[in-house]
Amino acid sequence: MATFRCECGCSEIVSKEKDEDYGQYYIIVECQNCGFYWEGYYGYFE
């Protein structure tokens, strides 16, 4: 599983959408302090 936390620990989820096709959330994570950016699938819903 990919990590979505930055080294400075200040990253936040800025977008979280349900993807009905995959049954997972598609999230975008960013950090204003260090410029970290990550996007991908994380977590399942029913």
Secondary structure, 3 states (H helix, E strand, C coil): CCCCCCCCCCCEEEEEEEECCCCEEEEEEECCCCCCEEEEEEEECC
